[in-house]
Amino acid sequence: SLPDGSIEAECFPVTAGAYDTTPNGQGDAFVSKLNGDLTTLLASTYLGGDSWDYCYAISTNTNGDVFVTGNTRSLNFPSTEGVYDLSYSNAWSAGDIYVSKFSSDLTTLIASTFLGPGEGRSMKIDKDGNVCITGMGINPYFPTTPCAYNPSLSGGGIIVSKFSDDLTALIASTYLARGDGKSIDTDKDGNIYVT
């Protein structure tokens, strides 16, 4: 790997039939699946556009679908029709948060949406299959929802957002405080915990 932790594209293992087997830009995110004893690479794909793309968190639902979030600086980062937001905000020079959903075999990008300027750092699928993320958002461009705990925070900070399973609806989104949310979890009642 390179000093910044990214992988040299020509050396990274991808698998036949995966969603994207070709490097796209300056640095791609990746998603890989190994068997339980780590002896076999079952599936591996690139994810990204023509600039820098980072993946910071991964989670799966009960169907085996794979969700990832992170940060993209690619205006052409792959998004899919019908999702919450198809467009890169271009409001922050360090990029936008994305949330993407793959089939369990990593052959299909089922859904992929932008969220707004910032970085998605952690994610969890809740008991109802909703996609919860935390990280850092940039105000006033980051979207929050009516009646949220803290709909506006000067300069931005920790964000908590919840999407529907198909990434078409932003169910709830709020700021918490200054800082950067690093980890998220949910309980059996649907409450969301961040730290």
Buried (B, 14 or more C-beta within 10 A) or exposed (E): EEEEEBBEBEEBEBBEEBBBEEBBBBBBBBBBBEEEEEEEEEBBBBBBBBBBBBBBBBBEBEEEBBBBBBBBBBBEBBBBEEBBBEEBBEBBEEBBBBBBBBBBBBBBBBBBBBBBBBBBBBBBBBEEEBBBBBBBBBBEBBBBEEEBEBBEBEEBBBBBBBBBBBBBEBBBBBBBEEEBBBEBBBEEEEEBEBE
